Amino acid sequence: MTRLSVEMLAADTPPPITSAGHAQLGIAVLAGIAVIVLLITKYKLHAFLALTIGSLALGAFAGAPLDKAIISFTTGLGTTVAGVGVLIALGAILGKLLADSGGADEIVDTILAKAGGRSMPWAMVLIASVIGLPLFFEVGIVLLIPVVLMVAKRGNYSLMRIGIPALAGLSVMHGLIPPHPGPLIAIDAVKANLGVTLALGILVAIPTVIIAGPVFSRFAARWVDVPAPDRMLPQRPSEELERRPGFGATLATVLLPVVLMLAKALVDIVVDDPAHKVQRVFDVIGSPLIALLAAVIVGIFTLGRPAGFTGQRISETVEKGLMPIAGILLIVGAGGGFKQTLIDCGVGQMILDISKDWSIPALLLGWLIAVAIRLATGSATVATVSAAGLVAPLAADMSTTHAALLVLAIGAGSLFFSHVNDAGFWLVKEYFGLSVGQTIKTWSVMETIISVVAGGLVLLLSLVI
Protein backbone atom coordinates (compact mmCIF):
# COMPACT_ATOMS: atom_id res chain seq x y z
CA MET A 1 0.00 0.00 0.00
CA THR A 2 1.42 3.41 -0.95
CA ARG A 3 1.92 6.22 1.53
CA LEU A 4 -0.80 8.22 -0.26
CA SER A 5 -3.35 5.44 0.08
CA VAL A 6 -2.49 5.03 3.77
CA GLU A 7 -3.06 8.75 4.31
CA MET A 8 -6.39 8.56 2.43
CA LEU A 9 -7.46 5.60 4.55
CA ALA A 10 -6.54 7.48 7.71
CA ALA A 11 -8.51 10.50 6.51
CA ASP A 12 -11.65 8.35 6.26
CA THR A 13 -11.34 7.31 9.91
CA PRO A 14 -12.47 10.05 12.32
CA PRO A 15 -9.93 10.77 15.05
CA PRO A 16 -10.87 9.99 18.66
CA ILE A 17 -12.65 12.86 20.45
CA THR A 18 -10.25 12.33 23.34
CA SER A 19 -6.64 11.23 23.64
CA ALA A 20 -7.10 9.59 27.05
CA GLY A 21 -4.93 6.61 27.94
CA HIS A 22 -6.19 3.03 28.12
CA ALA A 23 -6.62 3.13 31.91
CA GLN A 24 -8.73 6.30 31.82
CA LEU A 25 -10.80 4.98 28.90
CA GLY A 26 -11.40 1.69 30.71
CA ILE A 27 -12.57 3.52 33.81
CA ALA A 28 -14.74 5.79 31.63
CA VAL A 29 -16.45 2.79 30.00
CA LEU A 30 -17.15 1.13 33.35
CA ALA A 31 -18.41 4.42 34.78
CA GLY A 32 -20.63 5.10 31.76
CA ILE A 33 -22.16 1.62 31.90
CA ALA A 34 -22.55 1.95 35.70
CA VAL A 35 -24.52 5.17 35.21
CA ILE A 36 -26.85 3.45 32.73
CA VAL A 37 -27.32 0.42 35.01
CA LEU A 38 -27.96 2.59 38.07
CA LEU A 39 -30.50 4.78 36.29
CA ILE A 40 -32.39 1.79 34.83
CA THR A 41 -32.33 -0.50 37.89
CA LYS A 42 -32.39 1.79 40.94
CA TYR A 43 -34.16 4.88 39.66
CA LYS A 44 -36.36 3.07 37.09
CA LEU A 45 -35.53 5.64 34.43
CA HIS A 46 -36.56 4.84 30.86
CA ALA A 47 -33.75 3.17 28.93
CA PHE A 48 -33.72 5.97 26.33
CA LEU A 49 -32.98 8.62 28.97
CA ALA A 50 -30.52 6.35 30.77
CA LEU A 51 -28.55 5.68 27.58
CA THR A 52 -28.52 9.38 26.68
CA ILE A 53 -27.21 10.42 30.11
CA GLY A 54 -24.79 7.48 30.20
CA SER A 55 -23.34 8.45 26.81
CA LEU A 56 -22.67 12.01 27.96
CA ALA A 57 -21.22 10.69 31.23
CA LEU A 58 -18.92 8.38 29.27
CA GLY A 59 -17.63 11.32 27.24
CA ALA A 60 -17.10 13.39 30.37
CA PHE A 61 -15.26 10.59 32.21
CA ALA A 62 -13.06 10.07 29.14
CA GLY A 63 -12.12 13.74 29.16
CA ALA A 64 -13.90 14.62 25.91
CA PRO A 65 -15.30 18.13 25.33
CA LEU A 66 -19.05 18.03 25.97
CA ASP A 67 -19.93 19.47 22.56
CA LYS A 68 -17.92 16.68 20.86
CA ALA A 69 -19.63 14.02 22.98
CA ILE A 70 -23.04 15.44 22.02
CA ILE A 71 -22.11 15.33 18.32
CA SER A 72 -20.95 11.70 18.66
CA PHE A 73 -24.16 10.70 20.43
CA THR A 74 -26.52 12.42 17.98
CA THR A 75 -24.56 11.11 15.00
CA GLY A 76 -24.77 7.55 16.30
CA LEU A 77 -28.46 7.92 17.10
CA GLY A 78 -29.25 9.24 13.63
CA THR A 79 -27.18 6.62 11.85
CA THR A 80 -28.74 3.75 13.81
CA VAL A 81 -32.33 4.91 13.32
CA ALA A 82 -31.61 5.51 9.63
CA GLY A 83 -30.22 1.99 9.34
CA VAL A 84 -32.85 -0.02 11.21
CA GLY A 85 -35.71 2.38 11.99
CA VAL A 86 -37.69 1.66 8.82
CA LEU A 87 -37.09 -2.08 9.24
CA ILE A 88 -38.46 -2.02 12.79
CA ALA A 89 -41.49 -0.09 11.55
CA LEU A 90 -42.16 -2.53 8.70
CA GLY A 91 -41.76 -5.50 11.06
CA ALA A 92 -44.25 -3.92 13.47
CA ILE A 93 -46.79 -3.39 10.67
CA LEU A 94 -46.43 -6.98 9.45
CA GLY A 95 -46.81 -8.28 13.00
CA LYS A 96 -49.95 -6.21 13.61
CA LEU A 97 -51.49 -7.40 10.33
CA LEU A 98 -50.70 -10.98 11.29
CA ALA A 99 -52.31 -10.60 14.71
CA ASP A 100 -55.38 -8.52 13.87
CA SER A 101 -56.36 -10.43 10.73
CA GLY A 102 -56.45 -13.72 12.61
CA GLY A 103 -53.54 -15.05 10.55
CA ALA A 104 -51.58 -15.90 13.69
CA ASP A 105 -54.58 -17.74 15.10
CA GLU A 106 -54.94 -19.66 11.83
CA ILE A 107 -51.33 -20.89 12.05
CA VAL A 108 -51.81 -21.83 15.71
CA ASP A 109 -55.11 -23.68 15.19
CA THR A 110 -53.89 -25.55 12.10
CA ILE A 111 -50.75 -26.84 13.78
CA LEU A 112 -52.55 -27.70 17.03
CA ALA A 113 -55.20 -29.64 15.09
CA LYS A 114 -52.48 -31.95 13.78
CA ALA A 115 -50.62 -32.28 17.08
CA GLY A 116 -51.41 -34.03 20.31
CA GLY A 117 -49.93 -35.89 23.24
CA ARG A 118 -46.15 -36.00 23.24
CA SER A 119 -45.89 -33.90 20.09
CA MET A 120 -47.60 -30.89 21.67
CA PRO A 121 -44.41 -29.25 23.06
CA TRP A 122 -42.85 -29.58 19.61
CA ALA A 123 -45.93 -28.02 18.06
CA MET A 124 -45.62 -25.08 20.47
CA VAL A 125 -41.98 -24.55 19.44
CA LEU A 126 -42.98 -24.56 15.79
CA ILE A 127 -45.86 -22.12 16.37
CA ALA A 128 -43.73 -19.71 18.42
CA SER A 129 -40.83 -19.82 15.96
CA VAL A 130 -43.02 -19.10 12.94
CA ILE A 131 -45.08 -16.39 14.62
CA GLY A 132 -41.98 -14.98 16.32
CA LEU A 133 -40.25 -14.19 13.00
CA PRO A 134 -42.02 -10.85 12.36
CA LEU A 135 -43.03 -10.03 15.95
CA PHE A 136 -41.26 -8.27 18.81
CA PHE A 137 -40.76 -10.55 21.80
CA GLU A 138 -43.28 -8.80 24.07
CA VAL A 139 -45.94 -8.80 21.32
CA GLY A 140 -45.30 -12.49 20.68
CA ILE A 141 -45.79 -13.32 24.36
CA VAL A 142 -49.11 -11.45 24.52
CA LEU A 143 -50.25 -13.18 21.32
CA LEU A 144 -49.26 -16.69 22.43
CA ILE A 145 -50.36 -16.59 26.08
CA PRO A 146 -54.04 -17.36 25.28
CA VAL A 147 -52.91 -20.34 23.19
CA VAL A 148 -50.56 -21.67 25.89
CA LEU A 149 -53.23 -21.38 28.61
CA MET A 150 -55.93 -22.89 26.38
CA VAL A 151 -53.81 -25.90 25.36
CA ALA A 152 -52.64 -26.51 28.94
CA LYS A 153 -56.19 -26.42 30.29
CA ARG A 154 -57.93 -28.44 27.58
CA GLY A 155 -55.19 -31.05 27.30
CA ASN A 156 -54.52 -31.17 31.06
CA TYR A 157 -50.82 -30.49 30.44
CA SER A 158 -48.37 -29.00 32.89
CA LEU A 159 -48.18 -25.28 32.11
CA MET A 160 -44.37 -25.44 31.89
CA ARG A 161 -44.48 -28.38 29.45
CA ILE A 162 -46.39 -26.17 27.00
CA GLY A 163 -45.21 -22.69 27.99
CA ILE A 164 -41.43 -23.20 27.99
CA PRO A 165 -41.25 -24.41 24.35
CA ALA A 166 -43.34 -21.43 23.24
CA LEU A 167 -41.13 -18.98 25.16
CA ALA A 168 -37.97 -20.65 23.82
CA GLY A 169 -39.16 -20.29 20.22
CA LEU A 170 -39.89 -16.59 20.71
CA SER A 171 -36.66 -15.86 22.57
CA VAL A 172 -34.37 -17.58 20.07
CA MET A 173 -35.97 -15.69 17.18
CA HIS A 174 -35.58 -12.43 19.12
CA GLY A 175 -31.89 -12.88 19.87
CA LEU A 176 -30.51 -14.60 16.76
CA ILE A 177 -32.64 -14.11 13.67
CA PRO A 178 -32.91 -10.97 11.51
CA PRO A 179 -35.06 -8.94 10.92
CA HIS A 180 -35.37 -8.58 14.72
CA PRO A 181 -33.84 -5.27 15.90
CA GLY A 182 -31.01 -6.77 17.98
CA PRO A 183 -29.41 -8.89 15.23
CA LEU A 184 -29.94 -6.10 12.67
CA ILE A 185 -28.15 -3.57 14.88
CA ALA A 186 -25.23 -5.95 15.45
CA ILE A 187 -25.02 -6.73 11.71
CA ASP A 188 -24.86 -3.00 10.97
CA ALA A 189 -22.24 -2.36 13.69
CA VAL A 190 -19.80 -5.11 12.67
CA LYS A 191 -20.55 -4.78 8.94
CA ALA A 192 -21.61 -8.43 8.65
CA ASN A 193 -23.42 -9.95 5.68
CA LEU A 194 -27.12 -10.17 6.48
CA GLY A 195 -27.87 -13.24 4.36
CA VAL A 196 -24.96 -15.23 5.78
CA THR A 197 -25.91 -14.17 9.32
CA LEU A 198 -29.51 -15.25 8.71
CA ALA A 199 -28.48 -18.64 7.32
CA LEU A 200 -26.02 -19.34 10.16
CA GLY A 201 -28.55 -17.98 12.66
CA ILE A 202 -31.13 -20.53 11.54
CA LEU A 203 -28.46 -23.27 11.73
CA VAL A 204 -27.69 -22.30 15.34
CA ALA A 205 -31.32 -21.62 16.29
CA ILE A 206 -32.72 -25.08 15.45
CA PRO A 207 -30.70 -27.20 17.94
CA THR A 208 -30.78 -24.36 20.49
CA VAL A 209 -34.56 -24.12 20.52
CA ILE A 210 -34.93 -27.91 20.71
CA ILE A 211 -32.69 -28.14 23.79
CA ALA A 212 -34.10 -25.07 25.56
CA GLY A 213 -37.71 -25.84 24.55
CA PRO A 214 -39.10 -29.39 24.44
CA VAL A 215 -36.08 -31.00 26.15
CA PHE A 216 -35.73 -28.53 29.04
CA SER A 217 -39.51 -28.30 29.51
CA ARG A 218 -39.47 -31.88 30.83
CA PHE A 219 -37.29 -30.78 33.75
CA ALA A 220 -39.05 -27.43 34.19
CA ALA A 221 -42.40 -29.22 34.51
CA ARG A 222 -40.99 -31.35 37.36
CA TRP A 223 -39.39 -28.41 39.16
CA VAL A 224 -42.45 -26.17 38.85
CA ASP A 225 -45.62 -28.23 38.46
CA VAL A 226 -48.32 -25.59 38.16
CA PRO A 227 -51.65 -25.67 36.34
CA ALA A 228 -52.78 -22.92 33.98
CA PRO A 229 -54.06 -19.97 36.09
CA ASP A 230 -57.81 -20.06 36.75
CA ARG A 231 -58.71 -16.73 35.24
CA MET A 232 -60.46 -15.56 32.12
CA LEU A 233 -58.40 -16.21 29.01
CA PRO A 234 -57.56 -13.08 27.00
CA GLN A 235 -59.68 -12.72 23.88
CA ARG A 236 -58.08 -13.91 20.69
CA PRO A 237 -58.17 -11.36 17.84
CA SER A 238 -59.96 -13.70 15.42
CA GLU A 239 -62.91 -14.28 17.79
CA GLU A 240 -64.50 -11.04 16.61
CA LEU A 241 -63.89 -11.74 12.91
CA GLU A 242 -66.31 -13.47 10.55
CA ARG A 243 -63.47 -14.96 8.51
CA ARG A 244 -59.69 -15.07 8.50
CA PRO A 245 -56.88 -15.78 6.02
CA GLY A 246 -55.89 -19.31 5.06
CA PHE A 247 -52.98 -21.20 6.57
CA GLY A 248 -50.89 -21.45 3.38
CA ALA A 249 -51.21 -17.77 2.47
CA THR A 250 -50.41 -16.69 6.03
CA LEU A 251 -47.35 -18.92 6.32
CA ALA A 252 -46.07 -17.79 2.91
CA THR A 253 -46.45 -14.13 3.91
CA VAL A 254 -44.58 -14.61 7.20
CA LEU A 255 -41.73 -16.51 5.54
CA LEU A 256 -41.46 -14.24 2.48
CA PRO A 257 -38.81 -11.83 3.87
CA VAL A 258 -36.72 -14.73 5.18
CA VAL A 259 -36.87 -16.52 1.82
CA LEU A 260 -35.89 -13.36 -0.08
CA MET A 261 -32.94 -12.65 2.21
CA LEU A 262 -31.74 -16.26 2.07
CA ALA A 263 -32.10 -16.23 -1.73
CA LYS A 264 -29.84 -13.18 -1.89
CA ALA A 265 -27.23 -14.95 0.26
CA LEU A 266 -27.38 -18.04 -1.98
CA VAL A 267 -27.01 -15.98 -5.18
CA ASP A 268 -24.07 -14.09 -3.64
CA ILE A 269 -22.32 -17.43 -3.06
CA VAL A 270 -23.19 -19.06 -6.41
CA VAL A 271 -22.74 -16.08 -8.75
CA ASP A 272 -20.13 -14.10 -6.77
CA ASP A 273 -20.01 -11.26 -9.30
CA PRO A 274 -21.37 -7.88 -8.11
CA ALA A 275 -21.72 -6.71 -11.72
CA HIS A 276 -23.82 -9.72 -12.79
CA LYS A 277 -27.47 -8.83 -13.52
CA VAL A 278 -28.88 -11.72 -11.47
CA GLN A 279 -26.84 -10.79 -8.41
CA ARG A 280 -27.80 -7.12 -8.77
CA VAL A 281 -31.49 -8.05 -8.88
CA PHE A 282 -31.22 -10.22 -5.79
CA ASP A 283 -29.14 -7.56 -4.02
CA VAL A 284 -32.23 -5.37 -4.30
CA ILE A 285 -35.06 -7.82 -3.58
CA GLY A 286 -33.06 -9.54 -0.85
CA SER A 287 -32.22 -6.37 1.05
CA PRO A 288 -34.04 -6.17 4.42
CA LEU A 289 -35.96 -3.04 3.41
CA ILE A 290 -37.37 -4.47 0.16
CA ALA A 291 -37.94 -7.95 1.68
CA LEU A 292 -39.98 -6.57 4.58
CA LEU A 293 -41.76 -4.00 2.43
CA ALA A 294 -42.73 -6.77 0.00
CA ALA A 295 -44.08 -8.86 2.90
CA VAL A 296 -46.16 -5.93 4.17
CA ILE A 297 -47.63 -5.20 0.74
CA VAL A 298 -48.34 -8.89 0.12
CA GLY A 299 -49.79 -9.13 3.64
CA ILE A 300 -52.35 -6.43 2.91
CA PHE A 301 -53.79 -8.73 0.23
CA THR A 302 -53.17 -12.15 1.84
CA LEU A 303 -54.00 -11.20 5.45
CA GLY A 304 -56.04 -8.00 5.50
CA ARG A 305 -58.38 -8.54 2.55
CA PRO A 306 -59.33 -12.17 3.38
CA ALA A 307 -60.20 -11.02 6.92
CA GLY A 308 -62.65 -8.53 5.40
CA PHE A 309 -60.57 -5.45 6.21
CA THR A 310 -61.48 -2.33 4.28
CA GLY A 311 -58.85 0.17 3.19
CA GLN A 312 -59.71 2.25 6.24
CA ARG A 313 -59.32 -0.72 8.59
CA ILE A 314 -55.95 -1.63 7.07
CA SER A 315 -54.81 1.97 7.50
CA GLU A 316 -55.89 1.89 11.16
CA THR A 317 -54.07 -1.42 11.67
CA VAL A 318 -50.87 0.05 10.24
CA GLU A 319 -51.21 3.07 12.51
CA LYS A 320 -51.81 0.91 15.59
CA GLY A 321 -48.80 -1.22 14.66
CA LEU A 322 -46.56 1.83 14.51
CA MET A 323 -47.62 3.46 17.78
CA PRO A 324 -45.99 1.02 20.26
CA ILE A 325 -42.58 1.11 18.54
CA ALA A 326 -41.77 4.73 19.42
CA GLY A 327 -40.09 3.64 22.65
CA ILE A 328 -38.24 0.80 20.92
CA LEU A 329 -36.94 3.12 18.19
CA LEU A 330 -35.70 5.64 20.75
CA ILE A 331 -33.97 2.96 22.85
CA VAL A 332 -32.33 1.47 19.76
CA GLY A 333 -31.31 4.94 18.56
CA ALA A 334 -29.88 5.94 21.95
CA GLY A 335 -28.03 2.63 22.04
CA GLY A 336 -26.49 3.56 18.69
CA GLY A 337 -25.54 6.94 20.16
CA PHE A 338 -23.84 5.22 23.10
CA LYS A 339 -22.03 2.91 20.68
CA GLN A 340 -20.78 5.87 18.60
CA THR A 341 -19.61 7.69 21.73
CA LEU A 342 -17.64 4.56 22.69
CA ILE A 343 -16.05 4.41 19.26
CA ASP A 344 -15.23 8.13 19.03
CA CYS A 345 -13.67 8.10 22.49
CA GLY A 346 -11.28 5.46 21.17
CA VAL A 347 -12.68 2.58 23.23
CA GLY A 348 -12.97 0.25 20.24
CA GLN A 349 -9.33 0.80 19.33
CA MET A 350 -8.40 0.30 22.98
CA ILE A 351 -10.08 -3.11 23.03
CA LEU A 352 -8.40 -3.95 19.74
CA ASP A 353 -4.98 -3.03 21.18
CA ILE A 354 -5.50 -4.87 24.47
CA SER A 355 -7.07 -8.00 22.98
CA LYS A 356 -4.00 -8.57 20.80
CA ASP A 357 -2.23 -9.77 23.93
CA TRP A 358 -5.15 -11.95 25.09
CA SER A 359 -5.64 -15.56 24.20
CA ILE A 360 -9.45 -15.19 24.41
CA PRO A 361 -11.20 -15.58 21.02
CA ALA A 362 -13.04 -12.52 19.67
CA LEU A 363 -16.33 -14.47 19.52
CA LEU A 364 -16.07 -15.42 23.20
CA LEU A 365 -15.16 -11.82 24.08
CA GLY A 366 -18.28 -10.55 22.29
CA TRP A 367 -20.44 -13.12 24.12
CA LEU A 368 -18.96 -12.24 27.52
CA ILE A 369 -19.39 -8.49 27.07
CA ALA A 370 -23.03 -8.99 26.00
CA VAL A 371 -23.61 -11.27 29.03
CA ALA A 372 -22.20 -8.67 31.42
CA ILE A 373 -24.33 -5.85 30.04
CA ARG A 374 -27.43 -8.08 29.90
CA LEU A 375 -27.03 -9.04 33.56
CA ALA A 376 -26.51 -5.41 34.53
CA THR A 377 -29.25 -3.69 32.50
CA GLY A 378 -31.77 -6.49 31.91
CA SER A 379 -32.19 -5.41 28.28
CA ALA A 380 -31.19 -7.74 25.46
CA THR A 381 -31.31 -4.82 23.02
CA VAL A 382 -29.07 -2.58 25.15
CA ALA A 383 -26.65 -5.50 25.60
CA THR A 384 -26.55 -6.17 21.85
CA VAL A 385 -26.04 -2.54 20.85
CA SER A 386 -23.34 -1.86 23.46
CA ALA A 387 -21.43 -5.12 22.91
CA ALA A 388 -21.54 -4.72 19.13
CA GLY A 389 -20.11 -1.22 19.42
CA LEU A 390 -17.31 -2.39 21.70
CA VAL A 391 -16.16 -5.37 19.64
CA ALA A 392 -16.85 -3.98 16.15
CA PRO A 393 -13.14 -3.21 15.49
CA LEU A 394 -12.33 -6.88 16.03
CA ALA A 395 -14.44 -7.74 12.98
CA ALA A 396 -12.33 -5.63 10.61
CA ASP A 397 -10.05 -8.52 9.63
CA MET A 398 -12.63 -11.30 9.96
CA SER A 399 -13.98 -13.39 7.12
CA THR A 400 -17.63 -13.00 6.10
CA THR A 401 -18.67 -16.10 8.04
CA HIS A 402 -16.77 -15.16 11.20
CA ALA A 403 -18.24 -11.63 11.19
CA ALA A 404 -21.69 -13.25 11.00
CA LEU A 405 -20.76 -15.58 13.86
CA LEU A 406 -19.65 -12.57 15.93
CA VAL A 407 -23.16 -11.12 15.51
CA LEU A 408 -24.65 -14.43 16.68
CA ALA A 409 -22.26 -14.63 19.64
CA ILE A 410 -23.35 -11.17 20.76
CA GLY A 411 -27.02 -12.09 20.26
CA ALA A 412 -26.57 -15.27 22.30
CA GLY A 413 -24.87 -13.38 25.12
CA SER A 414 -27.65 -10.79 25.19
CA LEU A 415 -30.16 -13.48 26.26
CA PHE A 416 -28.23 -14.74 29.30
CA PHE A 417 -30.14 -15.19 32.62
CA SER A 418 -33.11 -12.84 32.50
CA HIS A 419 -33.93 -11.74 36.06
CA VAL A 420 -35.78 -9.04 38.00
CA ASN A 421 -34.42 -6.09 35.98
CA ASP A 422 -35.88 -7.49 32.73
CA ALA A 423 -39.44 -6.60 31.65
CA GLY A 424 -39.76 -10.03 30.03
CA PHE A 425 -39.20 -11.68 33.43
CA TRP A 426 -42.25 -9.93 34.89
CA LEU A 427 -44.38 -10.57 31.80
CA VAL A 428 -43.79 -14.31 32.12
CA LYS A 429 -44.26 -14.28 35.91
CA GLU A 430 -47.61 -12.46 35.81
CA TYR A 431 -49.11 -14.22 32.80
CA PHE A 432 -48.24 -17.69 34.09
CA GLY A 433 -49.09 -16.90 37.71
CA LEU A 434 -45.64 -17.87 39.04
CA SER A 435 -43.67 -16.73 42.07
CA VAL A 436 -40.32 -15.00 41.60
CA GLY A 437 -38.51 -18.22 42.57
CA GLN A 438 -40.55 -20.31 40.12
CA THR A 439 -39.91 -17.82 37.33
CA ILE A 440 -36.15 -18.04 37.95
CA LYS A 441 -36.26 -21.88 37.95
CA THR A 442 -38.05 -21.94 34.59
CA TRP A 443 -37.81 -18.77 32.49
CA SER A 444 -34.40 -17.56 33.74
CA VAL A 445 -32.81 -21.00 33.42
CA MET A 446 -34.32 -21.41 29.94
CA GLU A 447 -32.81 -18.08 28.82
CA THR A 448 -29.42 -19.15 30.20
CA ILE A 449 -29.61 -22.46 28.33
CA ILE A 450 -30.37 -20.61 25.09
CA SER A 451 -27.42 -18.27 25.64
CA VAL A 452 -24.91 -20.99 26.53
CA VAL A 453 -26.01 -23.50 23.88
CA ALA A 454 -26.14 -20.89 21.10
CA GLY A 455 -22.80 -19.43 22.20
CA GLY A 456 -21.23 -22.89 22.26
CA LEU A 457 -22.57 -23.74 18.81
CA VAL A 458 -21.22 -20.46 17.44
CA LEU A 459 -17.73 -21.29 18.80
CA LEU A 460 -17.93 -24.80 17.32
CA LEU A 461 -18.97 -23.43 13.92
CA SER A 462 -16.04 -21.00 14.02
CA LEU A 463 -13.69 -24.01 14.15
CA VAL A 464 -15.08 -25.66 11.03
CA ILE A 465 -16.04 -22.80 8.69
N, C-alpha and C positions, 0 to 999 in steps of 0.2 A: 504494500500500500504506500503511495507517495505521501510526502509531507503535506501536500496541498489537500489530498483527500482526507487525511487525518484531521487537519484543521477544519475542514468542512463538516466532518462527522461531529467534532467537538462543538461546532457552532450550533448544530441541531439539538444538542443536549443542554437544557437550561442549567445554569450553575446553581449550586445549593444556595438557599436564602440565608444560610448561616455557615460559618466556618468552624463551628464547635468541634471539639475533639470527640473521639469515640465514647469516652466515659461520660461526658456531659450529654451527648446524644442518647446514650443508653438510659441515663437517669430521666431525661426528658420524655422518652417513650413510655417508660414505666409510670412516670407522673401523669402524663396525658391520659393513658389508659386507666389509671387509678381514679382520675377525676370523672371519667365517663362512667366507670363502675359505681363509684360512690353516688353520683347523681341519679343513676338508674335504680340502684338497689336500695339505698338508704332514704333518698329524698323523693323517690318515685317520679322523677322528672321524665318527660317524654324523651324517647331515644333521639329524636331529631335535635332537640335543644341540648341534650347531653353531648351528642357528637359535635355540635357546633362549638359549645363552650370548651370541650376537651381538645378540639383542634387548635383553638386560639391559645389554650393553656400550653399545649405541646410546643407551639411556636415560641411562646414566651419563655418556657423552661429551656429551650434550645438556644435562646439568645437572639432570635430573629426579630427584626423590626416588625411591629404590629401591623403596619400597612402591607408589608410583604406577606405576612401570614394570612391576612384577610384575602389578598389576591390569590394565594395558593388554594385556600379553602373554596372560594367562589368558583375558581377555574375548575377544580376537581368536581364540585357539585354540578356545574353546568355540563361538563364533559360526560359524567356518569348518567345524568338524566337524559342527555341527548343520545347516548348509546343504548340505554335499556328502557327509557321511559315509555316510548311508544310500544315496545314489546310487552311491557307489563300491562299497559292499557288494553292492548289487543287480547292478551291472555285473559284479562278480567272480563272483557266483553264475551269472549267465547265461553268462559265458564258460566257466566250468568245466563246466556242463551241455553246452554246445556241443562242447567238446573231448572229454569223457569218453564222451558218447553216440555219438561217431563222426559227429556232424552236420557238423563242420568237414571231416572227411575226405570226406564225401559231396559237399559243395560243391566241394572240390578235385578229386575224381575225375571228377565230372560235367563240370566246365568243361574239365579237361585232355583228356577223351575227345573233346571237340568242337574242340580246338585242335591246332595242329601247325605246324611250320616257322616262318615269319616271325611268325605270330600268337601264338607261345608267350609272348614277353615281355608282350604285352598281356593274355594270359590270367592271367599271374602278378600283374599290377597289379590286375585285377578280383578275383582270389581274395583277395589281401592286403587290399584295400579293404573287401570284404564281411566277411571274418573279423575285420578290425581294428576294426570298429564297436563291438562289445561288449568287446573284449579290451584289457588293458594292453599296452603296447609290448613289454615283456620276454616276456610270456606268448605274444604273437603270434609273436615271433621263434622261440621254442622250438617252437611248434606248426608253423611253416612250414618250418623248417630241413630236416626229413626230406623234404618235398615238393621243395624247391629242389634238394637233393643228388640225389634220385631222378630228377627230370626232366633235370638236367644230365648225369647219367651215362648214362641210357637213350637220351637224344636226342643225346648227344655235343655238347652245347652248351657254350660258355664259361660258367663259373660266374657271372661278372659279368653276362652277358647275361640270365640268369634271376634271379640273386639281387638285383641292384639294383632292378628293377621291384617285386619283392616287398617289399623294405625301404622303398622310396619310398611304396608304398601304406600300409604300417603307420605310417610316420612322419607322413605328412600327416594321417591320421585322428587320430593322437595329439595333434598340435599345434593342429588347426583345428576339429575336429568334436565338439560335445557328443554323448553324455554322457561324454566323457573328462574326467578330473579337472581338467587344466589349463584348458581352455576354460570349464568350469563355474565354477571359482574366479574367473576373470577376469570372467565374466558377473555373478557375484554382487558382485564388488568395484566394478565401474563401473555397476552397476544397468542392464545391457543387457537387451533382450528376447531370450529364449532362442530362440524360433521364428525371428525375423528373423536372429539370429546363425547359426543352423543353416542356414537357406536360403542366406545369403550365403557361409557357410563352404563349402557344397557347390559353389557357383558358383566360388569361388576354388580349391577343391581339385582340380577336374577338370583344368583346364589345367596346374596346378602338378604334379600327379602324372604327367601325360603327358610333360612336359618333363624332370622329374627321374628318371622311370622308364624307359620304353622308349627315349626319345630319347637321354638321357645314357648309358644302358647300352651303346650302340654304341661310344662313346668309351672308357668304362670297360673294356670288353672288350679294346680295343686296348692300353690303357695297362697293364692287369694281366691277362694271358692265363694264367689258372690253371685246371686241371681241378678237378672236385669231389674233395675229400680222400679218399684210399683208406683209409677206416676204416668200421667197422660203422655202418650208418645207425641212428639212434635208432628205437625201436619206435613205431609209430603206435598211438594209443589203440584204434582200431577193429579192430586185428588180433586182439585177444583177445575180441571180441564175435561172437556168432552172427548178429546182425542189427543194423541201424542205421536211423535215421530217413530218410525220403525227402527228395529235393532240394527240392521245392516247399515242404514243411512247414518245413524247416530255414531256407530263405531267408526265408519269411514271418515266422518267429519272430525272426530277426535284425533284419529291417527294421521290425518292428512299432513299437518305440519311436520310430524316426525318422519313420515315417509319422504317428503320433499327434501328435508335436511339430510337424511341418510342417502338419498339418491345423489345429492350434490357431492357428498363425501366419496361415494363409490365412483362417480364420474371423474373426480379429481385424481383418484388412484389409477383408474384404467386409462384415461386419456392423457393426463399429466402434461397438458399443453395449454397454458393460459390464453393463447391466441386462437385455439380451436373453437369453431362455432358452437359445437355441442357443449363444451365446457363453459363457454361464456353464457349460454342459455341457462344451464343448471346453476351457475354462479348467481344468477338473478333469482330464479324460482326457488332455489334452495337456501337463499338468505333468510334469516329469522323473520325479518320484517315482511317479506313477500309471502313466506310460508304461513305465518300467522294471519296476515291480512286475507290470504286466500281462504283459510279455514273459516274466518269470520264471515266472509261474503258467502261461501258455500253454506255455512251454518244458518244464515238467514233463510235460505231456501229449503234446506234439509231438516232444520230444527224448528225455526219460527213458523214458517208457512204450514207445515203439516199439523202443528198444534193449534192452528186457527188464528195465529197472531196477525193483526192488521199492521199496516205500515206504522201507525201511531203507537201500537203496542210494542213493536220491535224497537222503535225509537226510545220509548220509555225504558225498555229492558236494557238497552245500551247505556242510557243515562244512569240507571240504577247500578249497573255493573262498574261504571267509572267512579261513582261517588266514594266507595270505601277505600279506593287505592291511593287517595291523597296522602294519607299518613305513610303508607308504604313507600311511595315515590320520594317523599321528603326524607325518610330514614335512609333509603338507598342513596339518595343524592348527598346527604350529609356524610354518609359513610365514604362516598367517593371523595368528598372534600377532605375528610380526615386522612384518607389514603394519599391524596396529593400533597397534603401538608407534610406527611411522613417522608414522601419522596423528595420534596423540595428542601427539606431540612437536611437531606443527605443520609437519612436512616437506611434506605435501601442499599446504598453504596457501602454503608458501614457493615450491614449484615453480609454483604458480598465479600468484603475484605476479611471479616472475622471468620466466616464459614470456610474460607480457603484452608484454614488451619484445623478445622474440625473433621472428624471422621464420620459425622452424622450425614446420611443422605439428604439431599434437598427435599425429596418427597416426604420423608419422615419429619423434617424440620417444619415444613408447611402444615402437616397434620398436627404436630405438637403446638404450634403457635395458635392454630384455630381452636384446638381443645382448650388451651389456657383462656382465650378470650371468650369462648362459649361458656365455660364454667363461671367466669367472672361476670359477664353481662347477661347471660341467659338468652341471648339472641343469636340464632344461627346466621341471620343475615349480617349482623354487625361483625360476627366472627369471620365470616367469609370475606367481607369487604376489607377488613383490617388485615387479615392474614395474607390475602392476595396482594395487597399493597406492599406489605413488608417483604415478601419473598419474590415479588415480580422480577427483580434483577437477576435472580438465580436462573430464570427461564431463558435468559438471553442466548445462551449457548446450547440450549436443549434441542433435541430433535422434536419433530411434530408430535410424535406419540408421547414422549416424556413430558412435553408441555401440557398435553391433555391430561396425562396422569397426575400432574401437579395440581391441576384444577380439581380433579376427583379426590385427591388426598386432602385438600383444603375443605372440600364439601363434606367428606367423611368426618373430619375433625370437628366441623361446625355442629355436628349432631350429638356430640358426646354428652352423656349424663345430664339430661334435662332435669332441673330441680326447681326449687321454690321461686327463683327469679325469672322463670320462663312462663310466658302467658299460656303456652301449650300445655304445661304441667297442670295448671288450674282448670283449663278447659276439659281435659281428660278426667280429672278428679271429680268435677261437679257433674258432668254428663253421666259418668258411670257410677256416681254415688259412692266413691271410695274415700277412705281416710288418707291422710298424707303419707303414712307408712305404707299402705297398700299401693298407692300410686307410685312410690319409689320402687317397691318390689316388682312392679309390672312395667309401667310406662318408662321409668327412668332406666331400668335395667335393659329394656328392649332398645332404647335409644343408644345405650352404650354398646350393646351387641352390634347394632348396625354400624356404628362408628369404627369399632375395632375390626370387625369382619371386612368391611369395605376398605379400610385402610390397609389391612393385611393383604387383601387381594390386589390392591393397587401396587404394593411393593413387590408382590410375586410377579405381576405382569411386567413390571419395570425390568425384571431379570431376564425375561424371555423375548421382549419386543423392543 
